[in-house]
Amino acid sequence: MDAENILSQVCEILEEILDDRSVPRNIRKTAEDVKSILVGKDRAMRVRVNEAINRLDDISNDPNLPEHTRTDI
């Protein structure tokens, strides 16, 4: 699989999180930010991926995160 296909799959999962109203707003906001980071072309892919991973790691430790969303992340 190439990087663009993987990026597309990640964006689909993030979109599902954004559409899930059982997910707290702060988590959806971070998912939206991560999606924007990943699709942006202003920085190198590895820099965007690293920032996205760091933000997702931060929210994965949130106690308000539903388990099904934690699994997606």
C-alpha positions as CSV (number, residue, x, y, z in Angstrom):
1,M,0.0,0.0,0.0
2,D,1.3,3.4,-0.8
3,A,1.2,6.4,1.5
4,E,-1.8,8.1,-0.3
5,N,-4.0,5.0,0.2
6,I,-3.1,4.8,3.9
7,L,-3.7,8.5,4.3
8,S,-7.1,8.1,2.6
9,Q,-8.1,5.3,5.0
10,V,-7.0,7.3,8.1
11,C,-9.1,10.3,6.9
12,E,-12.1,8.0,6.5
13,I,-11.7,6.8,10.1
14,L,-11.3,10.4,11.3
15,E,-14.5,11.3,9.4
16,E,-16.4,8.5,11.2
17,I,-15.2,10.0,14.5
18,L,-16.3,13.4,13.4
19,D,-19.8,12.1,12.6
20,D,-20.2,10.2,15.8
21,R,-22.2,12.4,18.2
22,S,-21.4,10.1,21.2
23,V,-17.8,11.3,21.0
24,P,-17.1,14.4,23.1
25,R,-16.6,17.7,21.3
26,N,-13.0,18.1,22.3
27,I,-12.2,14.7,20.8
28,R,-14.0,15.5,17.6
29,K,-12.2,18.9,17.4
30,T,-8.8,17.2,17.7
31,A,-9.9,14.6,15.1
32,E,-10.8,17.5,12.8
33,D,-7.4,19.2,13.4
34,V,-5.6,15.9,12.8
35,K,-7.4,15.5,9.5
36,S,-6.5,19.0,8.4
37,I,-2.9,18.4,9.3
38,L,-2.7,15.2,7.3
39,V,-4.3,16.6,4.1
40,G,-2.4,19.8,4.2
41,K,0.5,20.1,1.8
42,D,2.4,22.8,3.5
43,R,4.9,20.5,5.2
44,A,6.6,17.2,4.5
45,M,4.5,14.1,4.9
46,R,6.7,12.7,7.8
47,V,6.3,16.0,9.7
48,R,2.5,15.9,9.3
49,V,2.3,12.3,10.3
50,N,4.4,12.9,13.4
51,E,2.3,15.8,14.5
52,A,-0.9,13.8,13.9
53,I,0.4,10.8,15.9
54,N,1.3,13.1,18.8
55,R,-2.2,14.7,18.9
56,L,-3.9,11.3,18.6
57,D,-1.7,10.0,21.4
58,D,-2.8,12.9,23.6
59,I,-6.5,12.2,23.1
60,S,-6.2,8.4,23.4
61,N,-5.5,9.0,27.1
62,D,-8.6,11.1,27.6
63,P,-10.9,9.3,30.2
64,N,-14.0,10.6,28.4
65,L,-13.0,8.9,25.1
66,P,-15.6,6.1,24.3
67,E,-14.0,2.7,23.9
68,H,-15.1,2.2,20.3
69,T,-13.4,5.5,19.4
70,R,-10.3,4.5,21.4
71,T,-10.1,1.4,19.3
72,D,-10.3,3.4,16.1
73,I,-7.6,5.8,17.2
